Amino acid sequence: MLPKRSDVRMPLLKLLLAQGGRARPKDLYDPLAKQFKLTAQDLAQTCGGGSKWQAYVRGARDEMVEWGLIHPATPQFHGI
């Protein structure tokens, strides 16, 4: 079962910090999926023709950009 998007924010931020404050979104999907112990069935879910999981991660990232926690062009931690 996929976590709520709101539950993805903090693990995403922690993973971003662990990677030196910068990461491409595609480099975050798998490590986060492992943290949430997502199954192949979970990862196969689609939304609008794309991966629902990836949409959740992008949505969590977009929210953090909106709140000023990370920079939009290169996801980089700015502090809380």
C-alpha positions as CSV (number, residue, x, y, z in Angstrom):
1,M,0.0,0.0,0.0
2,L,1.4,3.4,-0.9
3,P,1.9,5.9,1.9
4,K,0.1,9.2,2.0
5,R,2.0,11.9,0.2
6,S,2.2,13.8,3.5
7,D,4.1,10.8,5.0
8,V,6.7,11.0,2.2
9,R,7.9,14.5,3.0
10,M,10.1,13.9,6.0
11,P,11.8,10.7,4.6
12,L,12.3,12.6,1.3
13,L,13.9,15.5,3.1
14,K,16.2,13.2,5.2
15,L,17.2,11.3,2.1
16,L,18.0,14.5,0.3
17,L,20.2,15.6,3.3
18,A,21.9,12.2,3.4
19,Q,22.8,12.7,-0.3
20,G,24.5,16.0,0.4
21,G,21.5,18.3,-0.1
22,R,21.2,17.6,-3.9
23,A,19.6,14.8,-5.8
24,R,17.7,14.2,-9.0
25,P,14.2,13.0,-8.4
26,K,14.9,9.7,-10.3
27,D,17.6,9.0,-7.7
28,L,15.2,9.2,-4.8
29,Y,12.3,7.0,-6.0
30,D,13.9,3.6,-5.3
31,P,15.6,4.4,-1.9
32,L,12.3,5.9,-0.7
33,A,10.4,2.9,-1.9
34,K,12.7,0.6,0.1
35,Q,12.2,2.8,3.2
36,F,8.5,2.3,2.9
37,K,8.9,-1.4,2.0
38,L,6.8,-1.0,-1.2
39,T,6.0,-4.1,-3.1
40,A,6.3,-4.5,-6.9
41,Q,2.5,-4.3,-6.9
42,D,2.6,-1.0,-5.1
43,L,5.1,0.4,-7.6
44,A,3.0,-0.9,-10.5
45,Q,0.1,1.4,-9.6
46,T,-0.4,4.2,-12.2
47,C,-2.0,7.6,-12.2
48,G,-2.6,9.5,-15.5
49,G,-0.4,7.0,-17.4
50,G,2.6,7.4,-15.1
51,S,3.8,5.9,-11.8
52,K,1.6,6.8,-8.9
53,W,4.6,6.4,-6.6
54,Q,6.7,8.8,-8.6
55,A,3.8,11.2,-8.6
56,Y,3.6,11.0,-4.8
57,V,7.3,11.7,-4.5
58,R,7.2,14.6,-7.0
59,G,4.1,16.0,-5.1
60,A,5.9,15.9,-1.8
61,R,8.9,17.6,-3.4
62,D,6.7,20.3,-4.9
63,E,5.1,21.0,-1.6
64,M,8.5,21.4,0.0
65,V,9.5,23.8,-2.8
66,E,6.4,25.8,-2.2
67,W,7.2,26.0,1.5
68,G,10.8,27.2,0.7
69,L,12.5,24.1,2.2
70,I,14.2,23.1,-1.0
71,H,15.2,24.9,-4.2
72,P,13.0,24.1,-7.2
73,A,15.7,23.8,-9.9
74,T,18.0,21.5,-7.8
75,P,16.4,20.0,-4.8
76,Q,18.6,21.4,-2.1
77,F,17.9,21.7,1.6
78,H,17.5,25.3,2.9
79,G,16.8,24.6,6.6
80,I,13.6,24.4,8.6
